[in-house]
């Protein structure tokens, strides 16, 4: 389960996320859509803790992350939460397959 409660995020003093609240249970599929610049990517980046929200709470399974009191010493939600960037951020000297396999390297079980 992933849940956000009262999530706020501003960038350069511009409010991007304003009181975002939702819950997605394991096995559910949801779609996030909206106009360009409406905050979809910002929300995804906040949920994966690539960007930190200004205020609110994010709960992933049994772990709650509170903002602004977030402690960077706690474990991040990867690999439970992943994020695929809109832009192409690949290592140019690797093939597409090699770039993808970088993310799972070391996660293989014997």
PEURVEN-V513908 format. One record per helix or strand. SS is the DSSP state (a for helix, b for strand). FROM is the first residue (numbers start at 1). TO is the last residue. If there is no record, write none. Layout:
SS,FROM,TO  SS,FROM,TO
This chain:
b,2,11  b,14,24  a,40,47  b,55,60  b,63,67  a,96,104
